[in-house]
Amino acid sequence: MDINRIKQIVGSSNEVDVTYNGVSVWIDQIHENGKMATVHLRHSLEERSEVDISELEEVVH
């Protein structure tokens, strides 16, 4: 996914479906390098992962 779109999603008050490896996630933080983000599974607030933003996908309904 594009870094600019991720910034829009993080700053939005609307809920946007994003997946990582086919699993629905919330984006918690974009790292300063602009290539990584911290995400967590929608059903598990405690389990966080650092992922490459290119592997995040927006689900369009």
All heavy atoms as TSV, in Angstrom:
chain	resi	resn	atom	element	x	y	z
A	1	MET	N	N	0.850	-1.158	0.000
A	1	MET	CA	C	0.000	0.000	0.000
A	1	MET	C	C	0.906	1.234	0.000
A	1	MET	O	O	2.011	1.215	0.533
A	1	MET	CB	C	-0.911	-0.008	1.229
A	1	MET	CG	C	-1.921	1.122	1.227
A	1	MET	SD	S	-3.010	1.176	2.684
A	1	MET	CE	C	-3.730	-0.438	2.689
A	2	ASP	N	N	0.422	2.303	-0.529
A	2	ASP	CA	C	1.147	3.558	-0.621
A	2	ASP	C	C	1.197	4.262	0.740
A	2	ASP	O	O	0.201	4.286	1.464
A	2	ASP	CB	C	0.432	4.442	-1.658
A	2	ASP	CG	C	1.044	5.799	-1.783
A	2	ASP	OD1	O	2.061	5.913	-2.483
A	2	ASP	OD2	O	0.491	6.745	-1.185
A	3	ILE	N	N	2.353	4.835	1.093
A	3	ILE	CA	C	2.528	5.504	2.385
A	3	ILE	C	C	1.533	6.645	2.572
A	3	ILE	O	O	1.007	6.841	3.669
A	3	ILE	CB	C	3.979	6.003	2.577
A	3	ILE	CG1	C	4.178	6.625	3.969
A	3	ILE	CG2	C	4.354	7.020	1.508
A	3	ILE	CD1	C	4.083	5.668	5.097
A	4	ASN	N	N	1.222	7.374	1.512
A	4	ASN	CA	C	0.268	8.473	1.636
A	4	ASN	C	C	-1.124	7.968	1.986
A	4	ASN	O	O	-1.837	8.579	2.789
A	4	ASN	CB	C	0.237	9.312	0.361
A	4	ASN	CG	C	1.535	10.058	0.155
A	4	ASN	OD1	O	2.148	10.532	1.102
A	4	ASN	ND2	N	1.973	10.149	-1.087
A	5	ARG	N	N	-1.523	6.840	1.406
A	5	ARG	CA	C	-2.838	6.274	1.727
A	5	ARG	C	C	-2.859	5.778	3.167
A	5	ARG	O	O	-3.858	5.940	3.871
A	5	ARG	CB	C	-3.197	5.142	0.747
A	5	ARG	CG	C	-4.553	4.532	1.016
A	5	ARG	CD	C	-5.678	5.556	0.881
A	5	ARG	NE	N	-6.953	4.962	1.199
A	5	ARG	CZ	C	-7.884	5.540	1.956
A	5	ARG	NH1	N	-7.713	6.761	2.422
A	5	ARG	NH2	N	-9.009	4.924	2.218
A	6	ILE	N	N	-1.785	5.193	3.613
A	6	ILE	CA	C	-1.726	4.725	4.998
A	6	ILE	C	C	-1.867	5.905	5.954
A	6	ILE	O	O	-2.591	5.831	6.943
A	6	ILE	CB	C	-0.428	3.947	5.266
A	6	ILE	CG1	C	-0.472	2.622	4.501
A	6	ILE	CG2	C	-0.234	3.689	6.757
A	6	ILE	CD1	C	0.773	1.806	4.596
A	7	LYS	N	N	-1.201	7.015	5.655
A	7	LYS	CA	C	-1.318	8.207	6.494
A	7	LYS	C	C	-2.760	8.712	6.516
A	7	LYS	O	O	-3.265	9.135	7.558
A	7	LYS	CB	C	-0.379	9.300	6.004
A	7	LYS	CG	C	1.078	9.014	6.304
A	7	LYS	CD	C	1.971	10.108	5.765
A	7	LYS	CE	C	3.430	9.815	6.053
A	7	LYS	NZ	N	4.324	10.868	5.522
A	8	GLN	N	N	-3.449	8.656	5.374
A	8	GLN	CA	C	-4.854	9.061	5.319
A	8	GLN	C	C	-5.707	8.155	6.202
A	8	GLN	O	O	-6.583	8.622	6.926
A	8	GLN	CB	C	-5.381	9.005	3.886
A	8	GLN	CG	C	-4.832	10.067	2.976
A	8	GLN	CD	C	-5.284	9.864	1.534
A	8	GLN	OE1	O	-5.765	8.795	1.154
A	8	GLN	NE2	N	-5.118	10.898	0.725
A	9	ILE	N	N	-5.455	6.863	6.138
A	9	ILE	CA	C	-6.230	5.901	6.923
A	9	ILE	C	C	-6.005	6.128	8.413
A	9	ILE	O	O	-6.952	6.173	9.196
A	9	ILE	CB	C	-5.877	4.452	6.523
A	9	ILE	CG1	C	-6.400	4.165	5.113
A	9	ILE	CG2	C	-6.430	3.449	7.531
A	9	ILE	CD1	C	-5.908	2.863	4.512
A	10	VAL	N	N	-4.746	6.292	8.808
A	10	VAL	CA	C	-4.424	6.493	10.225
A	10	VAL	C	C	-5.059	7.785	10.739
A	10	VAL	O	O	-5.557	7.842	11.858
A	10	VAL	CB	C	-2.893	6.496	10.440
A	10	VAL	CG1	C	-2.539	6.937	11.853
A	10	VAL	CG2	C	-2.315	5.115	10.154
A	11	GLY	N	N	-5.079	8.823	9.930
A	11	GLY	CA	C	-5.636	10.106	10.345
A	11	GLY	C	C	-7.135	10.240	10.174
A	11	GLY	O	O	-7.724	11.237	10.568
A	12	SER	N	N	-7.780	9.218	9.612
A	12	SER	CA	C	-9.200	9.278	9.322
A	12	SER	C	C	-10.040	8.874	10.532
A	12	SER	O	O	-9.653	8.021	11.325
A	12	SER	CB	C	-9.526	8.336	8.160
A	12	SER	OG	O	-10.912	8.262	7.949
A	13	SER	N	N	-11.210	9.474	10.640
A	13	SER	CA	C	-12.147	9.061	11.679
A	13	SER	C	C	-13.032	7.917	11.192
A	13	SER	O	O	-13.757	7.311	11.974
A	13	SER	CB	C	-13.013	10.241	12.125
A	13	SER	OG	O	-13.757	10.722	11.024
A	14	ASN	N	N	-12.958	7.617	9.895
A	14	ASN	CA	C	-13.730	6.509	9.332
A	14	ASN	C	C	-12.978	5.195	9.501
A	14	ASN	O	O	-11.750	5.165	9.477
A	14	ASN	CB	C	-13.990	6.732	7.839
A	14	ASN	CG	C	-14.838	7.951	7.593
A	14	ASN	OD1	O	-15.717	8.277	8.380
A	14	ASN	ND2	N	-14.569	8.643	6.500
A	15	GLU	N	N	-13.710	4.131	9.649
A	15	GLU	CA	C	-13.103	2.811	9.749
A	15	GLU	C	C	-12.804	2.300	8.347
A	15	GLU	O	O	-13.688	2.250	7.502
A	15	GLU	CB	C	-14.036	1.849	10.474
A	15	GLU	CG	C	-13.419	0.493	10.707
A	15	GLU	CD	C	-14.313	-0.404	11.551
A	15	GLU	OE1	O	-14.908	0.086	12.513
A	15	GLU	OE2	O	-14.405	-1.592	11.200
A	16	VAL	N	N	-11.552	1.942	8.100
A	16	VAL	CA	C	-11.128	1.429	6.804
A	16	VAL	C	C	-10.582	0.027	7.023
A	16	VAL	O	O	-9.753	-0.194	7.910
A	16	VAL	CB	C	-10.040	2.333	6.175
A	16	VAL	CG1	C	-9.575	1.765	4.849
A	16	VAL	CG2	C	-10.564	3.755	6.000
A	17	ASP	N	N	-11.058	-0.931	6.230
A	17	ASP	CA	C	-10.580	-2.304	6.347
A	17	ASP	C	C	-9.218	-2.438	5.688
A	17	ASP	O	O	-9.051	-2.114	4.508
A	17	ASP	CB	C	-11.549	-3.280	5.678
A	17	ASP	CG	C	-12.849	-3.429	6.433
A	17	ASP	OD1	O	-12.853	-3.231	7.665
A	17	ASP	OD2	O	-13.863	-3.765	5.804
A	18	VAL	N	N	-8.241	-2.907	6.481
A	18	VAL	CA	C	-6.886	-3.144	5.996
A	18	VAL	C	C	-6.506	-4.562	6.382
A	18	VAL	O	O	-6.814	-5.024	7.486
A	18	VAL	CB	C	-5.884	-2.140	6.618
A	18	VAL	CG1	C	-4.457	-2.463	6.203
A	18	VAL	CG2	C	-6.247	-0.717	6.228
A	19	THR	N	N	-5.834	-5.267	5.467
A	19	THR	CA	C	-5.395	-6.619	5.768
A	19	THR	C	C	-3.885	-6.747	5.620
A	19	THR	O	O	-3.253	-6.011	4.869
A	19	THR	CB	C	-6.056	-7.672	4.848
A	19	THR	OG1	O	-5.694	-7.407	3.489
A	19	THR	CG2	C	-7.562	-7.677	5.004
A	20	TYR	N	N	-3.346	-7.702	6.357
A	20	TYR	CA	C	-1.947	-8.095	6.262
A	20	TYR	C	C	-1.941	-9.609	6.133
A	20	TYR	O	O	-2.466	-10.303	7.015
A	20	TYR	CB	C	-1.172	-7.646	7.501
A	20	TYR	CG	C	0.234	-8.176	7.549
A	20	TYR	CD1	C	1.199	-7.716	6.663
A	20	TYR	CD2	C	0.609	-9.156	8.456
A	20	TYR	CE1	C	2.486	-8.202	6.693
A	20	TYR	CE2	C	1.888	-9.653	8.498
A	20	TYR	CZ	C	2.826	-9.175	7.614
A	20	TYR	OH	O	4.103	-9.666	7.635
A	21	ASN	N	N	-1.438	-10.116	5.029
A	21	ASN	CA	C	-1.467	-11.562	4.755
A	21	ASN	C	C	-2.876	-12.133	4.879
A	21	ASN	O	O	-3.081	-13.218	5.414
A	21	ASN	CB	C	-0.518	-12.325	5.672
A	21	ASN	CG	C	0.936	-12.092	5.323
A	21	ASN	OD1	O	1.265	-11.720	4.189
A	21	ASN	ND2	N	1.812	-12.293	6.272
A	22	GLY	N	N	-3.868	-11.358	4.439
A	22	GLY	CA	C	-5.245	-11.815	4.430
A	22	GLY	C	C	-5.970	-11.698	5.756
A	22	GLY	O	O	-7.131	-12.078	5.869
A	23	VAL	N	N	-5.297	-11.169	6.780
A	23	VAL	CA	C	-5.892	-11.040	8.107
A	23	VAL	C	C	-6.185	-9.564	8.374
A	23	VAL	O	O	-5.340	-8.701	8.129
A	23	VAL	CB	C	-4.932	-11.593	9.192
A	23	VAL	CG1	C	-5.529	-11.421	10.578
A	23	VAL	CG2	C	-4.613	-13.049	8.918
A	24	SER	N	N	-7.354	-9.273	8.880
A	24	SER	CA	C	-7.777	-7.910	9.159
A	24	SER	C	C	-6.967	-7.324	10.320
A	24	SER	O	O	-6.851	-7.944	11.379
A	24	SER	CB	C	-9.269	-7.902	9.499
A	24	SER	OG	O	-9.737	-6.597	9.604
A	25	VAL	N	N	-6.390	-6.113	10.112
A	25	VAL	CA	C	-5.552	-5.482	11.124
A	25	VAL	C	C	-5.902	-4.008	11.295
A	25	VAL	O	O	-6.527	-3.400	10.428
A	25	VAL	CB	C	-4.045	-5.576	10.768
A	25	VAL	CG1	C	-3.577	-7.012	10.738
A	25	VAL	CG2	C	-3.724	-4.867	9.454
A	26	TRP	N	N	-5.484	-3.448	12.426
A	26	TRP	CA	C	-5.517	-2.016	12.686
A	26	TRP	C	C	-4.093	-1.510	12.541
A	26	TRP	O	O	-3.150	-2.149	12.999
A	26	TRP	CB	C	-5.977	-1.710	14.112
A	26	TRP	CG	C	-7.412	-1.999	14.397
A	26	TRP	CD1	C	-7.899	-3.035	15.146
A	26	TRP	CD2	C	-8.545	-1.254	13.976
A	26	TRP	NE1	N	-9.264	-2.974	15.207
A	26	TRP	CE2	C	-9.690	-1.882	14.488
A	26	TRP	CE3	C	-8.705	-0.109	13.196
A	26	TRP	CZ2	C	-10.971	-1.409	14.254
A	26	TRP	CZ3	C	-9.984	0.358	12.969
A	26	TRP	CH2	C	-11.091	-0.285	13.500
A	27	ILE	N	N	-3.919	-0.330	11.954
A	27	ILE	CA	C	-2.599	0.283	11.861
A	27	ILE	C	C	-2.425	1.171	13.084
A	27	ILE	O	O	-3.190	2.110	13.290
A	27	ILE	CB	C	-2.453	1.120	10.574
A	27	ILE	CG1	C	-2.703	0.249	9.347
A	27	ILE	CG2	C	-1.070	1.762	10.522
A	27	ILE	CD1	C	-2.819	1.040	8.044
A	28	ASP	N	N	-1.430	0.869	13.910
A	28	ASP	CA	C	-1.184	1.624	15.134
A	28	ASP	C	C	-0.244	2.799	14.902
A	28	ASP	O	O	-0.436	3.867	15.448
A	28	ASP	CB	C	-0.570	0.726	16.215
A	28	ASP	CG	C	-1.507	-0.369	16.650
A	28	ASP	OD1	O	-2.693	-0.089	16.862
A	28	ASP	OD2	O	-1.039	-1.516	16.775
A	29	GLN	N	N	0.786	2.557	14.110
A	29	GLN	CA	C	1.834	3.557	13.970
A	29	GLN	C	C	2.573	3.357	12.661
A	29	GLN	O	O	2.803	2.233	12.231
A	29	GLN	CB	C	2.815	3.413	15.135
A	29	GLN	CG	C	3.996	4.333	15.093
A	29	GLN	CD	C	4.974	4.059	16.233
A	29	GLN	OE1	O	4.865	3.059	16.925
A	29	GLN	NE2	N	5.930	4.934	16.395
A	30	ILE	N	N	2.959	4.469	12.041
A	30	ILE	CA	C	3.834	4.436	10.872
A	30	ILE	C	C	5.223	4.813	11.369
A	30	ILE	O	O	5.385	5.827	12.058
A	30	ILE	CB	C	3.378	5.439	9.799
A	30	ILE	CG1	C	1.941	5.157	9.376
A	30	ILE	CG2	C	4.317	5.402	8.601
A	30	ILE	CD1	C	1.324	6.266	8.566
A	31	HIS	N	N	6.220	4.024	11.045
A	31	HIS	CA	C	7.577	4.302	11.502
A	31	HIS	C	C	8.208	5.424	10.683
A	31	HIS	O	O	7.824	5.672	9.546
A	31	HIS	CB	C	8.433	3.035	11.422
A	31	HIS	CG	C	7.929	1.959	12.340
A	31	HIS	ND1	N	8.480	1.705	13.553
A	31	HIS	CD2	C	6.885	1.107	12.216
A	31	HIS	CE1	C	7.813	0.731	14.150
A	31	HIS	NE2	N	6.831	0.351	13.349
A	32	GLU	N	N	9.160	6.107	11.290
A	32	GLU	CA	C	9.794	7.266	10.675
A	32	GLU	C	C	10.416	6.968	9.317
A	32	GLU	O	O	10.473	7.842	8.462
A	32	GLU	CB	C	10.857	7.843	11.612
A	32	GLU	CG	C	10.270	8.528	12.826
A	32	GLU	CD	C	11.331	9.123	13.717
A	32	GLU	OE1	O	12.440	9.396	13.235
A	32	GLU	OE2	O	11.043	9.308	14.903
A	33	ASN	N	N	10.866	5.742	9.097
A	33	ASN	CA	C	11.492	5.410	7.817
A	33	ASN	C	C	10.480	5.352	6.673
A	33	ASN	O	O	10.858	5.292	5.509
A	33	ASN	CB	C	12.278	4.102	7.909
A	33	ASN	CG	C	11.409	2.876	8.143
A	33	ASN	OD1	O	10.184	2.921	8.054
A	33	ASN	ND2	N	12.046	1.762	8.441
A	34	GLY	N	N	9.182	5.363	7.006
A	34	GLY	CA	C	8.135	5.351	5.990
A	34	GLY	C	C	7.978	4.029	5.267
A	34	GLY	O	O	7.216	3.932	4.309
A	35	LYS	N	N	8.662	2.998	5.741
A	35	LYS	CA	C	8.584	1.687	5.088
A	35	LYS	C	C	7.945	0.614	5.966
A	35	LYS	O	O	7.547	-0.426	5.473
A	35	LYS	CB	C	9.988	1.223	4.674
A	35	LYS	CG	C	10.617	2.127	3.646
A	35	LYS	CD	C	11.983	1.651	3.271
A	35	LYS	CE	C	12.585	2.613	2.257
A	35	LYS	NZ	N	13.920	2.231	1.862
A	36	MET	N	N	7.855	0.905	7.257
A	36	MET	CA	C	7.319	-0.067	8.203
A	36	MET	C	C	6.181	0.559	9.001
A	36	MET	O	O	6.113	1.778	9.154
A	36	MET	CB	C	8.409	-0.540	9.177
A	36	MET	CG	C	9.622	-1.168	8.516
A	36	MET	SD	S	9.275	-2.753	7.749
A	36	MET	CE	C	9.079	-3.792	9.185
A	37	ALA	N	N	5.305	-0.307	9.502
A	37	ALA	CA	C	4.209	0.131	10.353
A	37	ALA	C	C	4.004	-0.903	11.456
A	37	ALA	O	O	4.313	-2.075	11.273
A	37	ALA	CB	C	2.921	0.284	9.550
A	38	THR	N	N	3.491	-0.447	12.579
A	38	THR	CA	C	3.101	-1.357	13.650
A	38	THR	C	C	1.607	-1.574	13.522
A	38	THR	O	O	0.838	-0.619	13.400
A	38	THR	CB	C	3.438	-0.765	15.032
A	38	THR	OG1	O	4.838	-0.526	15.104
A	38	THR	CG2	C	3.028	-1.724	16.146
A	39	VAL	N	N	1.192	-2.842	13.506
A	39	VAL	CA	C	-0.216	-3.194	13.369
A	39	VAL	C	C	-0.591	-4.195	14.456
A	39	VAL	O	O	0.278	-4.815	15.062
A	39	VAL	CB	C	-0.529	-3.802	11.974
A	39	VAL	CG1	C	-0.164	-2.839	10.863
A	39	VAL	CG2	C	0.176	-5.130	11.768
A	40	HIS	N	N	-1.883	-4.332	14.689
A	40	HIS	CA	C	-2.360	-5.418	15.546
A	40	HIS	C	C	-3.614	-6.019	14.938
A	40	HIS	O	O	-4.322	-5.367	14.186
A	40	HIS	CB	C	-2.601	-4.956	16.998
A	40	HIS	CG	C	-3.754	-4.043	17.180
A	40	HIS	ND1	N	-3.639	-2.670	17.131
A	40	HIS	CD2	C	-5.064	-4.290	17.418
A	40	HIS	CE1	C	-4.816	-2.127	17.344
A	40	HIS	NE2	N	-5.706	-3.083	17.510
A	41	LEU	N	N	-3.840	-7.275	15.258
A	41	LEU	CA	C	-5.034	-7.958	14.781
A	41	LEU	C	C	-6.252	-7.270	15.347
A	41	LEU	O	O	-6.248	-6.802	16.491
A	41	LEU	CB	C	-5.026	-9.422	15.208
A	41	LEU	CG	C	-3.859	-10.266	14.711
A	41	LEU	CD1	C	-3.947	-11.669	15.308
A	41	LEU	CD2	C	-3.831	-10.323	13.197
A	42	ARG	N	N	-7.310	-7.174	14.582
A	42	ARG	CA	C	-8.517	-6.483	15.035
A	42	ARG	C	C	-9.101	-7.090	16.306
A	42	ARG	O	O	-9.763	-6.410	17.067
A	42	ARG	CB	C	-9.574	-6.475	13.937
A	42	ARG	CG	C	-9.236	-5.517	12.839
A	42	ARG	CD	C	-10.391	-5.409	11.864
A	42	ARG	NE	N	-10.062	-4.472	10.819
A	42	ARG	CZ	C	-10.655	-3.293	10.676
A	42	ARG	NH1	N	-11.603	-2.932	11.498
A	42	ARG	NH2	N	-10.297	-2.497	9.707
A	43	HIS	N	N	-8.839	-8.358	16.557
A	43	HIS	CA	C	-9.441	-9.026	17.718
A	43	HIS	C	C	-8.451	-9.210	18.870
A	43	HIS	O	O	-8.802	-9.800	19.872
A	43	HIS	CB	C	-10.014	-10.378	17.303
A	43	HIS	CG	C	-11.011	-10.249	16.198
A	43	HIS	ND1	N	-12.246	-9.656	16.370
A	43	HIS	CD2	C	-10.954	-10.598	14.900
A	43	HIS	CE1	C	-12.900	-9.657	15.224
A	43	HIS	NE2	N	-12.136	-10.219	14.324
A	44	SER	N	N	-7.221	-8.711	18.705
A	44	SER	CA	C	-6.221	-8.888	19.747
A	44	SER	C	C	-5.412	-7.605	19.904
A	44	SER	O	O	-4.487	-7.352	19.148
A	44	SER	CB	C	-5.287	-10.051	19.405
A	44	SER	OG	O	-4.244	-10.131	20.347
A	45	LEU	N	N	-5.753	-6.814	20.898
A	45	LEU	CA	C	-5.061	-5.548	21.101
A	45	LEU	C	C	-3.636	-5.724	21.607
A	45	LEU	O	O	-2.823	-4.827	21.505
A	45	LEU	CB	C	-5.848	-4.679	22.089
A	45	LEU	CG	C	-7.227	-4.236	21.624
A	45	LEU	CD1	C	-7.930	-3.485	22.737
A	45	LEU	CD2	C	-7.127	-3.376	20.382
A	46	GLU	N	N	-3.334	-6.873	22.175
A	46	GLU	CA	C	-2.031	-7.085	22.788
A	46	GLU	C	C	-0.968	-7.553	21.798
A	46	GLU	O	O	0.206	-7.297	22.001
A	46	GLU	CB	C	-2.149	-8.086	23.932
A	46	GLU	CG	C	-3.029	-7.568	25.054
A	46	GLU	CD	C	-3.231	-8.582	26.154
A	46	GLU	OE1	O	-2.482	-9.571	26.209
A	46	GLU	OE2	O	-4.150	-8.384	26.965
A	47	GLU	N	N	-1.348	-8.251	20.765
A	47	GLU	CA	C	-0.389	-8.828	19.825
A	47	GLU	C	C	-0.100	-7.842	18.695
A	47	GLU	O	O	-0.892	-7.659	17.788
A	47	GLU	CB	C	-0.947	-10.143	19.258
A	47	GLU	CG	C	0.063	-10.905	18.456
A	47	GLU	CD	C	-0.482	-12.250	18.018
A	47	GLU	OE1	O	-1.383	-12.787	18.692
A	47	GLU	OE2	O	-0.002	-12.748	16.991
A	48	ARG	N	N	1.052	-7.192	18.753
A	48	ARG	CA	C	1.442	-6.206	17.756
A	48	ARG	C	C	2.604	-6.748	16.924
A	48	ARG	O	O	3.430	-7.491	17.425
A	48	ARG	CB	C	1.854	-4.907	18.426
A	48	ARG	CG	C	0.719	-4.243	19.182
A	48	ARG	CD	C	1.056	-2.844	19.581
A	48	ARG	NE	N	0.168	-2.066	20.392
A	48	ARG	CZ	C	-1.130	-2.030	20.452
A	48	ARG	NH1	N	-1.831	-2.835	19.714
A	48	ARG	NH2	N	-1.798	-1.225	21.237
A	49	SER	N	N	2.648	-6.315	15.668
A	49	SER	CA	C	3.711	-6.735	14.762
A	49	SER	C	C	4.192	-5.550	13.952
A	49	SER	O	O	3.410	-4.661	13.619
A	49	SER	CB	C	3.200	-7.807	13.788
A	49	SER	OG	O	2.743	-8.934	14.480
A	50	GLU	N	N	5.471	-5.551	13.616
A	50	GLU	CA	C	6.009	-4.570	12.695
A	50	GLU	C	C	6.008	-5.208	11.313
A	50	GLU	O	O	6.526	-6.312	11.144
A	50	GLU	CB	C	7.418	-4.151	13.096
A	50	GLU	CG	C	7.453	-3.331	14.353
A	50	GLU	CD	C	8.839	-2.817	14.673
A	50	GLU	OE1	O	9.741	-2.897	13.817
A	50	GLU	OE2	O	9.014	-2.328	15.790
A	51	VAL	N	N	5.415	-4.513	10.334
A	51	VAL	CA	C	5.280	-5.080	8.993
A	51	VAL	C	C	5.717	-4.047	7.951
A	51	VAL	O	O	5.689	-2.845	8.191
A	51	VAL	CB	C	3.830	-5.526	8.712
A	51	VAL	CG1	C	3.387	-6.579	9.715
A	51	VAL	CG2	C	2.873	-4.345	8.724
A	52	ASP	N	N	6.095	-4.537	6.799
A	52	ASP	CA	C	6.427	-3.684	5.666
A	52	ASP	C	C	5.122	-3.138	5.097
A	52	ASP	O	O	4.183	-3.899	4.850
A	52	ASP	CB	C	7.167	-4.502	4.612
A	52	ASP	CG	C	7.756	-3.651	3.519
A	52	ASP	OD1	O	7.005	-2.850	2.911
A	52	ASP	OD2	O	8.957	-3.774	3.272
A	53	ILE	N	N	5.037	-1.816	4.893
A	53	ILE	CA	C	3.770	-1.240	4.436
A	53	ILE	C	C	3.359	-1.744	3.059
A	53	ILE	O	O	2.189	-1.722	2.723
A	53	ILE	CB	C	3.793	0.305	4.456
A	53	ILE	CG1	C	4.832	0.844	3.500
A	53	ILE	CG2	C	3.989	0.826	5.865
A	53	ILE	CD1	C	4.687	2.330	3.239
A	54	SER	N	N	4.311	-2.224	2.278
A	54	SER	CA	C	3.975	-2.746	0.953
A	54	SER	C	C	3.144	-4.017	1.044
A	54	SER	O	O	2.507	-4.419	0.067
A	54	SER	CB	C	5.237	-2.996	0.121
A	54	SER	OG	O	5.995	-4.040	0.692
A	55	GLU	N	N	3.114	-4.639	2.215
A	55	GLU	CA	C	2.354	-5.875	2.407
A	55	GLU	C	C	0.951	-5.618	2.959
A	55	GLU	O	O	0.169	-6.557	3.135
A	55	GLU	CB	C	3.119	-6.817	3.315
A	55	GLU	CG	C	4.453	-7.253	2.701
A	55	GLU	CD	C	5.210	-8.206	3.583
A	55	GLU	OE1	O	4.576	-9.120	4.147
A	55	GLU	OE2	O	6.430	-8.043	3.697
A	56	LEU	N	N	0.625	-4.355	3.234
A	56	LEU	CA	C	-0.717	-4.009	3.705
A	56	LEU	C	C	-1.625	-3.773	2.497
A	56	LEU	O	O	-1.182	-3.200	1.493
A	56	LEU	CB	C	-0.678	-2.748	4.570
A	56	LEU	CG	C	0.114	-2.866	5.865
A	56	LEU	CD1	C	0.193	-1.501	6.537
A	56	LEU	CD2	C	-0.508	-3.883	6.786
A	57	GLU	N	N	-2.865	-4.211	2.595
A	57	GLU	CA	C	-3.821	-4.038	1.511
A	57	GLU	C	C	-5.125	-3.456	2.051
A	57	GLU	O	O	-5.629	-3.897	3.083
A	57	GLU	CB	C	-4.125	-5.377	0.835
A	57	GLU	CG	C	-2.935	-5.958	0.121
A	57	GLU	CD	C	-3.285	-7.252	-0.623
A	57	GLU	OE1	O	-4.478	-7.476	-0.916
A	57	GLU	OE2	O	-2.362	-8.012	-0.901
A	58	GLU	N	N	-5.640	-2.471	1.333
A	58	GLU	CA	C	-6.933	-1.897	1.689
A	58	GLU	C	C	-8.021	-2.746	1.054
A	58	GLU	O	O	-7.948	-3.094	-0.126
A	58	GLU	CB	C	-7.027	-0.459	1.173
A	58	GLU	CG	C	-8.318	0.211	1.528
A	58	GLU	CD	C	-8.358	1.666	1.104
A	58	GLU	OE1	O	-7.378	2.176	0.527
A	58	GLU	OE2	O	-9.391	2.316	1.350
A	59	VAL	N	N	-9.034	-3.080	1.839
A	59	VAL	CA	C	-10.162	-3.868	1.344
A	59	VAL	C	C	-11.225	-2.899	0.854
A	59	VAL	O	O	-11.732	-2.092	1.624
A	59	VAL	CB	C	-10.725	-4.787	2.451
A	59	VAL	CG1	C	-11.926	-5.555	1.931
A	59	VAL	CG2	C	-9.650	-5.705	2.982
A	60	VAL	N	N	-11.534	-2.986	-0.433
A	60	VAL	CA	C	-12.536	-2.115	-1.017
A	60	VAL	C	C	-13.836	-2.888	-1.139
A	60	VAL	O	O	-13.870	-3.974	-1.696
A	60	VAL	CB	C	-12.086	-1.616	-2.409
A	60	VAL	CG1	C	-13.144	-0.706	-3.012
A	60	VAL	CG2	C	-10.753	-0.895	-2.292
A	61	HIS	N	N	-14.892	-2.328	-0.552
A	61	HIS	CA	C	-16.197	-3.009	-0.575
A	61	HIS	C	C	-17.019	-2.543	-1.739
A	61	HIS	O	O	-17.019	-1.485	-2.196
A	61	HIS	CB	C	-16.963	-2.753	0.731
A	61	HIS	CG	C	-16.268	-3.331	1.909
A	61	HIS	ND1	N	-16.343	-4.654	2.244
A	61	HIS	CD2	C	-15.423	-2.777	2.827
A	61	HIS	CE1	C	-15.612	-4.876	3.327
A	61	HIS	NE2	N	-15.041	-3.739	3.682
